[in-house]
Amino acid sequence: MASAAPSVVADETYLSNAEVCILLTKQKEMRAAQGLRVTEEFEKTLSATTRFSGIDRPQEPAMMTYVQELRQELMLKRFERESETDPGTLENVTLTQFEIGALSNLMPGDPEEAFALLPGLTGRFTEEDIQEVCDVIERIRTQTTML
């Protein structure tokens, strides 16, 4: 079975582009309040994270709620499986931090697309599991486009 992320960084938090956009926007506002400017590279990074966030205007207060909600819902998703090491015992399988960040950025529309983009999902999750994840992503994406 393929590993979802290198073990050295498996426990690290991976931010989505939308989350990075929010952090950069706040940093820019703090610098502006201090009378400081940001670099051209900073502006380009902010522009790229905004453009590729998957959510229109992620740095706006109304959208920040949806960005946080997406992470929370993906972190709380649990799928019950029979233990491979202890047959007859059930265990919960969850998305890794890497998978949460990647799914938040890629926003796959269906399980086939998710499995193609993140091969590490294969074998750990069923098509039905990933459909639930895709449904969460689609619901939040739909909510953000309604504003």
JODALIN-V87392 format. One record per backbone hydrogen bond with DSSP energy under -0.5 kcal/mol. NH is the residue of the N-H (numbers start at 1). CO is the residue of the C=O. Records with the same first field share a line. If there is no record, write none. Layout:
# JODALIN-V87392
NH: CO  CO
This chain:
# JODALIN-V87392
9: 6
10: 7
12: 9
14: 12
15: 13
20: 16
21: 17
22: 18
23: 19
24: 20
25: 21
26: 22
27: 23
28: 24
29: 25
30: 26
31: 27
32: 28
33: 29
34: 30
35: 32
36: 31
43: 39
44: 40
45: 41
46: 42
47: 43
48: 44
49: 45
50: 46
51: 47
52: 48
53: 50
58: 55
60: 57
63: 60
64: 60
65: 61
66: 62
67: 63
68: 64
69: 65
70: 66
71: 67
72: 68
73: 69
74: 70
75: 71
76: 72
77: 73
79: 93
81: 91
83: 89
89: 86
91: 81
93: 79
100: 96
101: 97
102: 98
103: 99
104: 100
105: 101
106: 102
107: 103
114: 110
115: 111
116: 112
117: 113
118: 114
121: 118
122: 119
123: 125
124: 121
125: 121
130: 126
131: 127
132: 128
133: 129
134: 130
135: 131
136: 132
137: 133
138: 134
139: 135
140: 136
141: 137
142: 138
143: 139
144: 140
145: 141
146: 142
147: 143
